[in-house]
Amino acid sequence: MSSPAEPTTPIMIDLAGVSKSYGQKLAVNNISLQVHEGELFAFLGPNGAGKTTTIKMLCGMLRADRGTVKVGGYDIMSQGDQARQIISYVPDQPHLYEKLTGREFMEFIIAMYGMDRADGHARMEELIRLFELESFVDDLTESYSHGMRQRTVFASALLHQPRVLIVDEPMVGLDPKNQRLVKDLLRKEVARGTTVFMSIHTLDIAQELATRIGIIDRGRLVGVGTLEKLRQQAGHEGPLEDVFLKLTTEGSTLAEDAA
């Protein structure tokens, strides 16, 4: 059986020869990667592998030392304003302005993106219902639990219907019901053509959702492709967890610990 063909849709994320150092530490080492329109791309790696640094360069929060980062065809440094108009970012630690209510925060996002007020409010009400925020959206966000914050930030990120959604550990702090809600939401976003770039430690969710997977280890991209392609590279036909361990230093560490 032949492997699935590589995507032929437009490239929405394009990293070319990207490197980033912190002092003497090389956090990201000459990464080249393309993610296409309508993909859900899972970005995996051990702690400290370079995932967060890569995400921050994608969002324009960090400048690459070398190489180019483009989102939607826009260079994130020289055309950052255009790029950020089509991006939404959901961090692993959701930040809200604590003296605003959830509704006021969402209204701020509507204004920040210059959305039509009527359209923005209609979209806001739709997302409040979708994420079941009704019981607390008019309370100050300082009173929110982590899960409430995560749902509010997710809803806010989708207000302007981004073409590229970047999510860092989206399931942290969510109960099973809300994990299912987020998984269904990500599938719907991909179905309408959104590109989702998702960093996640929960490998079974990555295996369940991802169109393609990239694995970074010690700053280098050590594998990228469908699960079947990664299995071929690792020489292992097991689940993603086994393939991940084969391709990263975590596998070597576990072998050493068992010796």
ZADO-767574 format. One record per residue: residue number from 0; residue in three letters; x, y, z of N, C-alpha, C in turn. Coordinates in Angstrom, 1 decimal. Each point is the difference from the previous one (the first is absolute). Layout:
<nodes>
num residu neast nnorth nup caeast canorth caup ceast cnorth cup
NUM ALA X Y Z X Y Z X Y Z
...
</nodes>
This chain:
<nodes>
num residu neast nnorth nup caeast canorth caup ceast cnorth cup
0 MET 0.9 -1.2 0.0 -0.9 1.2 0.0 0.9 1.2 0.0
1 SER -0.3 1.0 -0.9 0.9 1.2 -0.1 -0.4 0.9 1.1
2 SER 1.0 0.9 0.4 -0.2 1.0 1.0 -0.9 1.1 -0.5
3 PRO -0.7 0.7 0.8 -0.9 1.1 -0.4 0.9 1.1 -0.7
4 ALA -0.5 0.7 -1.0 0.7 1.0 -0.7 0.2 1.2 0.9
5 GLU 1.1 0.7 -0.1 0.2 1.3 0.7 -1.1 1.0 -0.4
6 PRO -0.4 0.9 0.9 -1.0 1.0 -0.3 0.4 0.9 -1.2
7 THR -1.0 0.4 -0.8 0.3 0.9 -1.1 -0.7 1.3 0.1
8 THR -0.6 0.2 1.2 -0.7 1.3 0.3 1.0 1.1 0.3
9 PRO -0.4 1.3 0.0 1.0 1.0 0.3 0.7 -0.1 1.3
10 ILE 1.3 0.4 0.0 0.8 0.0 1.2 -0.4 1.2 0.9
11 MET -0.3 -0.3 1.2 -0.4 1.0 0.9 1.1 0.3 1.1
12 ILE 0.8 -1.0 0.3 1.1 0.2 0.9 1.3 -0.5 -0.7
13 ASP 1.0 0.9 -0.1 1.2 -0.3 -0.7 1.2 0.4 0.8
14 LEU 0.7 -1.0 0.6 1.3 0.3 0.7 1.1 -0.5 -0.9
15 ALA 1.0 0.9 -0.2 1.1 -0.3 -1.0 1.3 0.2 0.7
16 GLY 0.7 -1.0 0.4 1.3 0.1 0.6 0.0 0.8 1.3
17 VAL -1.0 -0.2 0.9 -0.2 0.9 1.1 0.9 -0.5 1.2
18 SER 0.7 0.9 0.6 0.8 -0.3 1.2 -0.2 1.1 1.1
19 LYS 0.1 -0.4 1.2 -0.2 1.0 1.1 0.9 -0.5 1.2
20 SER 0.8 0.9 0.5 0.8 -0.3 1.2 -0.3 0.9 1.2
21 TYR 0.2 -0.5 1.2 0.0 0.8 1.2 1.4 -0.1 0.6
22 GLY 0.8 1.1 -0.2 1.4 -0.1 0.4 0.7 -1.1 -0.7
23 GLN 0.6 -0.9 0.7 0.7 -1.2 -0.6 -0.9 -1.1 -0.3
24 LYS -1.3 0.0 0.4 -0.9 -1.1 -0.2 -0.7 0.2 -1.4
25 LEU 0.1 -1.0 -0.8 -0.6 0.0 -1.3 -1.4 -0.7 0.2
26 ALA -1.1 0.8 0.0 -1.3 -0.5 0.4 -0.7 -0.6 -1.2
27 VAL 0.2 0.6 -1.2 -0.6 -0.5 -1.3 1.1 0.0 -1.0
28 ASN 0.2 -1.1 -0.7 1.2 -0.2 -0.8 -0.4 -0.3 -1.4
29 ASN 0.0 1.0 -0.9 -0.1 -0.1 -1.4 -1.3 -0.8 -0.4
30 ILE -1.1 0.4 0.5 -1.3 -0.7 -0.3 -0.6 0.6 -1.3
31 SER -0.4 -1.0 -0.9 -0.8 0.4 -1.2 -1.2 -0.9 0.1
32 LEU -1.2 0.7 -0.2 -1.2 -0.7 0.2 -1.1 0.8 -0.8
33 GLN -0.9 -0.7 -0.6 -1.2 0.6 -0.7 -1.2 -0.7 0.5
34 VAL -1.0 0.8 0.3 -1.3 -0.5 0.4 -1.1 0.6 -0.9
35 HIS -0.9 -0.8 -0.5 -0.9 0.4 -1.1 -1.4 0.5 0.6
36 GLU -0.7 0.7 -0.8 -1.4 0.4 0.3 -0.8 -1.3 0.3
37 GLY -0.8 0.2 1.1 -0.9 -1.1 0.4 0.6 -1.2 0.6
38 GLU 1.3 0.1 0.4 0.7 -1.1 0.8 -0.2 0.3 1.5
39 LEU -0.1 -1.1 0.7 0.3 0.0 1.5 1.3 -0.6 0.2
40 PHE 1.0 0.8 0.3 1.4 -0.4 0.1 0.3 -0.1 1.5
41 ALA 0.4 -1.2 0.4 0.4 -0.2 1.4 1.5 0.1 0.1
42 PHE 0.5 0.9 1.0 1.4 0.3 0.2 0.4 -0.6 1.3
43 LEU 0.8 -1.1 0.0 0.3 -0.7 1.2 1.5 0.1 0.3
44 GLY 0.3 -0.2 1.3 1.4 -0.1 0.4 0.1 -0.1 1.5
45 PRO 1.2 -0.5 0.5 0.2 0.0 1.4 0.0 1.4 0.6
46 ASN -0.1 0.1 1.3 0.2 1.3 0.6 1.3 0.7 -0.3
47 GLY 0.0 1.2 -0.4 1.3 0.7 -0.3 0.5 -0.2 -1.4
48 ALA -0.9 -0.7 -0.9 0.5 -0.4 -1.3 0.0 1.2 -1.0
49 GLY -0.8 1.1 0.3 0.0 1.1 -0.9 -1.4 0.3 -0.5
50 LYS -1.0 -0.6 0.6 -1.4 0.2 -0.5 -0.5 1.4 0.2
51 THR 0.1 0.4 1.3 -0.5 1.4 0.3 0.8 1.1 -0.7
52 THR 1.3 -0.2 -0.1 0.8 1.0 -0.8 -0.5 0.1 -1.4
53 THR -0.3 -1.2 -0.6 -0.5 0.0 -1.4 -1.3 0.7 -0.1
54 ILE -0.9 -0.3 0.9 -1.3 0.7 0.0 0.1 1.5 0.2
55 LYS 0.8 0.4 0.9 0.2 1.5 0.2 0.6 0.7 -1.3
56 MET 0.8 -0.7 -0.7 0.5 0.5 -1.3 -1.1 0.1 -1.0
57 LEU -0.9 -1.0 0.0 -1.1 0.0 -1.0 -1.0 1.1 0.3
58 CYS -0.1 0.4 1.3 -1.0 1.0 0.4 0.7 1.4 -0.1
59 GLY 1.3 0.1 -0.3 0.7 1.3 0.0 0.4 0.5 1.3
60 MET -0.1 -0.9 1.1 0.4 0.4 1.3 1.5 -0.1 0.2
61 LEU 0.7 -0.8 -0.8 1.5 -0.1 0.0 0.4 0.2 -1.5
62 ARG 1.2 0.5 -0.1 0.6 0.2 -1.4 1.0 -1.2 -0.2
63 ALA -0.1 -0.6 -1.1 1.0 -1.1 -0.3 1.4 0.6 -0.2
64 ASP 1.0 -0.7 0.4 1.4 0.5 -0.2 0.4 -0.2 -1.5
65 ARG -0.5 -1.1 -0.6 0.2 -0.3 -1.4 -1.2 -0.6 -0.6
66 GLY -0.2 0.1 -1.3 -1.1 -0.6 -0.7 -1.2 1.0 0.0
67 THR -1.1 -0.5 -0.7 -1.2 0.8 -0.2 -1.2 -0.8 0.6
68 VAL -0.9 0.8 0.5 -1.3 -0.6 0.5 -1.1 0.8 -0.7
69 LYS -0.8 -0.8 -0.8 -1.2 0.6 -0.7 -1.2 -0.6 0.4
70 VAL -1.1 0.8 0.2 -1.3 -0.5 0.3 -1.0 0.6 -1.0
71 GLY -0.7 -0.9 -0.7 -0.9 0.5 -1.1 0.7 0.8 -1.1
72 GLY 1.3 -0.3 -0.2 0.8 0.7 -1.0 0.7 1.2 0.5
73 TYR -0.4 0.5 1.2 0.6 1.2 0.6 1.2 -0.3 0.9
74 ASP 1.1 0.7 -0.2 1.2 -0.1 0.8 -0.4 0.5 1.4
75 ILE 0.1 -0.8 1.1 -0.5 0.4 1.3 0.8 1.2 0.6
76 MET 1.2 0.3 -0.5 0.7 1.1 0.5 -0.3 1.3 -0.8
77 SER 0.2 -0.1 -1.3 -0.2 1.2 -0.9 -1.4 0.3 -0.3
78 GLN -0.9 -1.0 0.1 -1.4 0.2 -0.3 -0.9 -0.5 1.1
79 GLY 0.5 0.3 1.3 -0.7 -0.6 1.1 -1.4 0.5 0.2
80 ASP -0.3 1.2 -0.3 -1.4 0.5 0.1 -1.0 -0.9 -0.8
81 GLN 0.4 -0.2 -1.3 -0.9 -0.8 -0.8 0.0 -1.5 0.5
82 ALA 1.1 -0.5 0.4 0.0 -1.4 0.5 -0.9 -0.2 1.2
83 ARG 0.1 1.0 1.0 -0.7 -0.2 1.2 -1.5 0.2 -0.2
84 GLN -0.5 0.6 -1.1 -1.4 0.1 -0.3 -0.6 -1.4 -0.3
85 ILE 0.8 -0.9 -0.4 -0.6 -1.3 -0.4 0.4 -1.1 1.0
86 ILE 0.7 0.4 1.1 0.4 -1.0 1.1 -0.8 0.2 1.2
87 SER -0.3 -1.1 0.7 -0.4 0.0 1.4 0.9 -1.0 0.8
88 TYR 0.4 0.4 1.2 0.9 -0.8 0.8 -0.7 -0.3 1.4
89 VAL -0.1 -1.3 0.3 -0.5 -0.4 1.3 1.2 -0.6 0.8
90 PRO 0.5 0.8 1.0 1.2 -0.5 0.8 -0.5 -1.1 1.0
91 ASP 1.1 -0.7 0.5 -0.3 -1.0 1.0 -0.5 0.6 1.3
92 GLN 0.4 1.2 0.3 -0.4 0.7 1.2 -0.9 1.2 -0.4
93 PRO -1.3 -0.2 -0.1 -0.9 1.1 -0.5 0.1 1.2 0.8
94 HIS 0.2 1.2 -0.7 0.1 1.3 0.6 -1.3 0.8 -0.3
95 LEU -0.6 0.5 1.1 -1.1 0.9 -0.2 0.2 1.3 0.9
96 TYR -0.6 1.1 -0.4 0.1 1.2 0.8 -1.0 -0.2 1.2
97 GLU 0.5 -0.1 1.2 -0.8 -0.5 1.1 -1.1 1.0 0.5
98 LYS 0.1 1.3 -0.4 -1.0 0.9 0.4 -1.0 0.2 -1.1
99 LEU 0.0 -0.8 -1.0 -1.1 -0.1 -1.0 -0.8 -1.3 0.2
100 THR -1.2 0.1 -0.4 -0.8 -1.2 -0.1 0.4 -0.8 -1.3
101 GLY -0.4 -1.2 -0.1 0.3 -0.8 -1.2 -0.6 0.7 -1.2
102 ARG -1.3 0.5 0.2 -0.6 0.7 -1.2 0.8 1.3 -0.4
103 GLU 0.4 0.7 1.0 0.8 1.2 -0.3 1.3 -0.3 -0.6
104 PHE 0.6 -1.1 0.4 1.3 -0.4 -0.7 -0.3 -0.4 -1.5
105 MET -1.1 -0.6 -0.2 -0.3 -0.4 -1.4 -0.4 1.2 -0.8
106 GLU -0.6 1.0 0.6 -0.3 1.3 -0.7 1.3 0.7 -0.3
107 PHE 1.0 -0.1 0.9 1.3 0.6 -0.3 0.6 -0.6 -1.2
108 ILE -0.1 -1.4 -0.1 0.6 -0.7 -1.2 -0.7 0.5 -1.3
109 ILE -1.3 0.1 0.1 -0.7 0.5 -1.2 0.5 1.3 -0.5
110 ALA 0.2 0.9 1.0 0.5 1.4 -0.3 1.4 -0.1 -0.5
111 MET 0.9 -0.8 0.6 1.4 -0.1 -0.4 0.1 -0.5 -1.4
112 TYR -0.8 -0.9 -0.5 0.1 -0.5 -1.4 -0.8 0.9 -1.0
113 GLY -0.7 1.0 0.5 -0.7 0.9 -0.9 -1.2 -0.7 -0.6
114 MET -0.6 -0.9 0.7 -1.2 -0.7 -0.5 -1.2 0.9 0.0
115 ASP -0.9 -0.2 -1.0 -1.3 0.6 0.0 -0.7 -0.3 1.3
116 ARG -0.5 1.1 0.7 -0.5 -0.2 1.4 -1.2 -1.0 0.0
117 ALA -0.9 0.1 -0.9 -1.2 -0.9 0.0 0.5 -1.4 -0.3
118 ASP 0.8 -0.2 -1.0 0.5 -1.4 -0.3 0.8 -0.5 1.1
119 GLY 0.8 0.8 0.6 0.8 -0.4 1.1 -0.8 -0.5 1.2
120 HIS -1.0 0.7 0.3 -0.9 -0.4 1.2 -0.8 -1.2 -0.3
121 ALA -0.4 -0.2 -1.3 -0.7 -1.2 -0.4 0.9 -1.2 0.2
122 ARG 1.2 0.2 -0.5 1.0 -1.1 0.1 0.3 -0.3 1.5
123 MET 0.1 1.1 0.8 0.3 -0.2 1.4 -1.1 -0.8 0.7
124 GLU -1.3 0.3 -0.3 -1.1 -0.7 0.6 0.0 -1.5 -0.4
125 GLU 0.4 -0.2 -1.2 0.1 -1.4 -0.5 1.1 -0.8 0.7
126 LEU 1.1 0.6 0.3 1.1 -0.6 0.6 -0.3 -0.2 1.6
127 ILE -0.7 1.0 0.5 -0.4 -0.2 1.4 -0.8 -1.2 0.2
128 ARG -1.0 -0.2 -0.9 -0.8 -1.2 0.1 0.8 -1.3 -0.3
129 LEU 0.9 0.1 -1.0 0.8 -1.2 -0.4 0.8 -0.5 1.2
130 PHE 0.7 0.9 0.6 0.9 -0.3 1.1 -0.7 0.0 1.4
131 GLU -1.3 0.2 0.0 -0.8 -0.1 1.2 0.6 1.0 1.1
132 LEU 0.1 1.2 -0.4 0.6 1.1 0.9 -1.1 0.8 0.7
133 GLU -1.3 -0.3 -0.3 -1.1 0.8 0.5 0.0 0.3 1.5
134 SER 0.4 -1.0 0.7 -0.2 0.1 1.5 1.1 0.8 0.6
135 PHE 1.1 0.4 -0.7 1.0 0.8 0.6 0.6 1.1 -0.9
136 VAL -0.5 0.1 -1.2 0.6 1.0 -0.9 -0.1 1.4 0.4
137 ASP -1.0 0.3 0.9 -0.2 1.4 0.5 0.7 0.2 1.4
138 ASP 0.7 -1.0 0.5 0.8 0.2 1.2 1.4 0.4 -0.3
139 LEU 0.7 0.7 0.9 1.4 0.4 -0.2 0.8 -1.2 -0.2
140 THR 1.0 0.0 -0.9 0.8 -1.2 -0.3 0.9 -0.4 1.1
141 GLU 0.2 0.9 1.0 0.9 -0.3 1.1 -0.6 -1.2 0.8
142 SER -1.3 -0.2 -0.1 -0.6 -1.1 0.7 -0.1 -1.3 -0.7
143 TYR 0.6 0.0 -1.3 -0.1 -1.2 -0.8 0.9 -1.1 0.4
144 SER -0.4 -1.3 -0.1 0.9 -1.1 0.1 0.8 -0.1 -1.3
145 HIS 1.0 -0.9 0.1 0.9 -0.2 -1.2 -0.9 -0.4 -1.2
146 GLY -0.9 -1.0 0.2 -0.8 -0.4 -1.1 -0.9 1.1 -0.6
147 MET -0.6 0.8 0.9 -0.8 1.1 -0.5 0.8 1.0 -0.8
148 ARG 1.3 0.3 0.5 0.9 0.9 -0.8 0.3 -0.6 -1.3
149 GLN 0.3 -1.3 -0.1 0.4 -0.7 -1.2 -1.2 0.1 -1.0
150 ARG -1.2 -0.2 0.4 -1.1 0.0 -0.9 -0.3 1.4 -0.5
151 THR 0.2 1.0 0.9 -0.2 1.4 -0.4 1.0 0.5 -1.0
152 VAL 1.3 -0.4 0.2 1.1 0.3 -0.9 -0.2 -0.6 -1.3
153 PHE -0.5 -1.3 0.0 -0.3 -0.7 -1.3 -1.1 0.7 -0.8
154 ALA -1.0 0.4 0.7 -1.1 0.7 -0.6 0.4 1.3 -0.6
155 SER 0.8 0.7 0.7 0.6 1.3 -0.4 0.9 -0.2 -1.2
156 ALA 0.7 -1.0 -0.1 1.0 -0.3 -1.1 -0.8 -0.2 -1.3
157 LEU -1.2 -0.5 0.1 -0.8 -0.3 -1.2 -0.9 1.1 -0.5
158 LEU 0.0 1.1 0.8 -0.9 1.1 -0.4 0.1 0.5 -1.4
159 HIS 1.3 0.2 -0.4 0.2 0.6 -1.4 0.2 -1.1 -1.0
160 GLN -0.3 -1.2 0.3 0.1 -1.1 -1.0 1.4 -0.1 -0.6
161 PRO 1.0 -0.3 0.8 1.4 0.0 -0.5 0.2 -1.0 -1.1
162 ARG 0.9 0.2 -0.9 0.4 -1.0 -1.0 1.0 -0.9 0.6
163 VAL 0.8 0.4 1.0 1.0 -0.8 0.7 -0.3 0.0 1.5
164 LEU -0.2 -1.1 0.6 -0.3 -0.1 1.4 1.2 -0.8 0.7
165 ILE 0.7 0.7 0.9 1.2 -0.6 0.6 -0.4 -0.3 1.5
166 VAL 0.1 -1.2 0.4 -0.4 -0.4 1.3 1.1 -0.7 0.7
167 ASP 0.2 0.3 1.3 1.1 -0.6 0.8 -0.6 -0.7 1.1
168 GLU 0.1 -1.3 0.0 -0.6 -0.9 1.1 -1.5 0.4 0.2
169 PRO -0.9 -0.2 -1.0 -1.3 0.4 0.1 -0.9 -0.7 1.1
170 MET 0.5 -1.2 0.4 -0.9 -0.8 0.9 0.4 0.2 1.5
171 VAL 1.0 0.8 0.3 0.4 0.2 1.4 -1.1 0.6 0.8
172 GLY -0.4 -0.6 1.1 -1.0 0.5 0.9 -1.4 -0.2 -0.4
173 LEU -0.3 -0.7 -1.1 -1.3 -0.3 -0.5 -0.5 -1.3 0.5
174 ASP -1.3 -0.1 0.4 -0.5 -1.3 0.4 -0.4 -0.8 -1.3
175 PRO -0.3 -1.3 0.1 -0.3 -0.7 -1.2 -1.1 0.5 -0.9
176 LYS -1.0 0.6 0.5 -1.1 0.6 -0.8 0.6 1.2 -0.8
177 ASN 0.8 0.8 0.6 0.5 1.2 -0.7 1.2 -0.4 -1.0
178 GLN 0.7 -1.1 0.4 1.0 -0.5 -1.0 -0.8 -0.5 -1.3
179 ARG -1.1 -0.6 0.2 -0.8 -0.5 -1.2 -0.4 1.2 -0.8
180 LEU -0.5 1.1 0.7 -0.4 1.2 -0.6 1.1 0.6 -0.9
181 VAL 1.2 0.1 0.6 1.1 0.6 -0.7 0.4 -0.9 -1.2
182 LYS 0.0 -1.3 0.2 0.4 -0.9 -1.2 -1.0 0.2 -1.1
183 ASP -1.3 0.0 0.3 -1.0 0.2 -1.0 0.1 1.4 -0.7
184 LEU 0.4 1.0 0.8 0.2 1.3 -0.5 1.1 0.0 -1.0
185 LEU 1.1 -0.6 0.4 1.2 0.0 -0.9 -0.3 -0.7 -1.3
186 ARG -0.8 -1.1 0.1 -0.3 -0.7 -1.3 -0.9 0.9 -0.9
187 LYS -0.9 0.8 0.6 -0.9 0.9 -0.7 0.8 1.1 -0.7
188 GLU 1.0 0.5 0.8 0.9 1.1 -0.6 0.7 -0.5 -1.2
189 VAL 0.6 -1.2 0.1 0.8 -0.6 -1.1 -1.0 -0.2 -1.2
190 ALA -1.2 -0.5 0.3 -0.9 -0.3 -1.1 -0.4 1.3 -0.8
191 ARG 0.0 1.1 0.7 -0.3 1.3 -0.7 1.3 0.6 -0.6
192 GLY 1.1 -0.7 0.1 1.2 0.5 -0.7 1.1 0.7 0.9
193 THR -0.3 0.1 1.3 1.0 0.6 0.9 1.2 -1.0 0.1
194 THR 1.1 0.6 0.1 1.3 -0.7 0.3 0.2 0.0 1.5
195 VAL 0.1 -1.1 0.6 0.2 -0.1 1.5 1.4 -0.6 0.2
196 PHE 0.8 0.7 0.8 1.3 -0.4 0.4 -0.1 -0.2 1.5
197 MET 0.1 -1.3 0.4 -0.3 -0.3 1.4 1.3 -0.7 0.7
198 SER 0.5 0.6 1.0 1.0 -0.6 0.8 -0.7 -0.7 1.2
199 ILE 0.3 -1.3 0.2 -0.7 -0.8 1.0 0.9 -1.1 0.5
200 HIS -0.2 -0.3 1.3 0.7 -1.2 0.6 -0.8 -1.2 0.0
201 THR -1.3 0.1 -0.2 -0.9 -1.2 0.1 0.0 -0.6 -1.4
202 LEU 0.8 -1.1 -0.1 0.3 -0.6 -1.3 -1.2 -0.7 -0.6
203 ASP -0.9 -0.6 0.8 -1.2 -0.6 -0.5 -0.9 1.0 -0.7
204 ILE -0.1 1.2 0.6 -0.8 1.0 -0.7 0.6 0.5 -1.3
205 ALA 1.4 0.1 0.0 0.7 0.4 -1.2 -0.3 -1.1 -1.1
206 GLN 0.1 -1.2 0.4 -0.2 -1.1 -1.0 -1.5 0.0 -0.5
207 GLU -0.9 0.3 0.9 -1.4 0.1 -0.4 -0.4 1.1 -0.9
208 LEU 0.7 1.2 0.2 -0.5 1.2 -0.7 0.9 0.4 -1.2
209 ALA 1.3 -0.3 0.0 0.9 0.7 -0.9 -0.1 -0.6 -1.4
210 THR 0.1 1.0 -1.0 0.2 -0.4 -1.4 1.5 -0.4 -0.2
211 ARG 0.9 0.8 0.5 1.4 -0.4 0.0 0.6 0.4 1.4
212 ILE 1.2 -0.5 0.2 0.7 0.1 1.3 1.4 0.4 -0.2
213 GLY 0.5 1.0 0.8 1.4 0.3 0.0 0.6 -0.3 1.4
214 ILE 1.2 -0.5 0.1 0.6 -0.3 1.2 1.3 0.7 0.1
215 ILE 0.2 0.8 1.0 1.2 0.8 0.2 0.7 -0.5 1.3
216 ASP 1.3 -0.1 -0.1 0.9 -0.6 1.1 1.3 0.8 0.0
217 ARG 0.3 0.6 1.2 1.2 0.8 0.1 0.2 1.0 -1.1
218 GLY -1.2 0.6 -0.3 0.1 1.1 -1.0 -0.1 -0.4 -1.5
219 ARG 0.1 -1.3 -0.2 0.0 -0.5 -1.4 -1.3 -0.7 -0.3
220 LEU -0.5 0.2 -1.3 -1.2 -0.7 -0.4 0.5 -1.4 -0.4
221 VAL -0.4 -1.0 0.8 0.5 -1.4 -0.2 -1.0 -0.8 -0.8
222 GLY -1.2 0.5 -0.2 -1.0 -0.8 -0.8 -1.2 0.9 -0.3
223 VAL -0.5 -0.2 -1.2 -1.2 0.8 -0.4 -0.7 -0.8 -1.1
224 GLY -1.4 -0.1 0.2 -0.8 -0.7 -1.0 -1.2 -0.6 0.6
225 THR -0.7 -0.9 -0.7 -1.1 -0.7 0.5 0.6 -1.1 1.0
226 LEU -0.9 -0.5 0.8 0.4 -1.0 1.0 0.7 -1.2 -0.7
227 GLU -0.6 -0.4 -1.2 0.6 -1.1 -0.7 1.4 0.3 -0.5
228 LYS 0.2 1.2 -0.4 1.4 0.4 -0.4 1.0 0.0 1.2
229 LEU -0.5 0.5 1.1 0.9 0.0 1.2 0.2 -1.4 0.4
230 ARG -0.9 -0.9 -0.1 0.2 -1.4 0.4 1.1 -0.6 -0.9
231 GLN 0.0 0.3 -1.3 1.0 -0.5 -0.9 1.4 0.6 0.4
232 GLN 0.0 1.3 0.3 1.3 0.6 0.4 0.5 -0.7 1.3
233 ALA -0.9 -0.3 0.9 0.5 -0.5 1.3 0.2 -1.5 -0.1
234 GLY -0.5 -0.7 -1.0 0.1 -1.4 -0.1 -0.8 -0.7 1.0
235 HIS -1.2 0.5 0.3 -0.9 -0.5 1.0 -1.4 0.2 -0.4
236 GLU -0.8 -1.0 0.2 -1.4 0.0 -0.5 -1.0 0.3 1.1
237 GLY 0.5 0.4 1.2 -0.9 0.2 1.2 -0.7 1.3 0.0
238 PRO -0.6 0.3 1.1 -0.7 1.3 0.2 1.0 1.2 0.0
239 LEU -0.5 1.2 -0.1 0.8 1.2 -0.1 0.9 0.1 1.2
240 GLU -0.4 -0.4 1.2 0.9 0.0 1.2 1.3 -0.7 -0.3
241 ASP -0.1 -1.2 -0.5 1.2 -0.8 -0.3 0.9 0.6 -1.1
242 VAL -0.7 0.6 -1.0 0.8 0.6 -1.1 0.7 1.3 0.6
243 PHE -0.7 0.7 0.8 0.6 1.2 0.6 1.2 -0.3 0.8
244 LEU -0.1 -1.1 0.8 1.2 -0.4 0.8 1.1 -0.5 -0.8
245 LYS -0.3 -0.7 -1.1 1.1 -0.4 -0.9 0.8 1.1 -0.6
246 LEU -0.7 1.2 -0.3 0.6 1.0 -0.8 0.6 1.1 0.9
247 THR -0.2 0.0 1.3 0.5 1.0 0.9 0.9 -0.5 1.1
248 THR 0.7 0.9 0.7 0.9 -0.4 1.1 -0.8 -0.6 1.1
249 GLU -1.3 0.2 0.1 -0.7 -0.6 1.1 0.1 -1.5 -0.1
250 GLY 0.0 -0.6 -1.2 0.1 -1.4 -0.2 1.4 -0.5 0.5
251 SER 1.0 0.8 -0.3 1.4 -0.4 0.5 0.1 0.0 1.5
252 THR -0.7 1.1 0.6 0.1 0.1 1.5 -0.8 -1.1 0.6
253 LEU -1.1 -0.4 -0.5 -0.8 -1.1 0.6 0.9 -1.3 -0.1
254 ALA 0.7 -0.2 -1.1 0.8 -1.2 -0.2 1.1 0.0 1.0
255 GLU 0.6 1.1 0.2 1.1 0.1 1.0 -0.5 -0.2 1.4
256 ASP -1.2 0.5 0.4 -0.5 -0.2 1.3 -0.3 -1.4 0.3
257 ALA -0.4 -0.8 -1.1 -0.4 -1.4 0.2 1.2 -0.9 0.1
258 ALA 1.2 0.5 -0.5 1.2 -0.8 0.0 0.5 -0.3 1.4
</nodes>
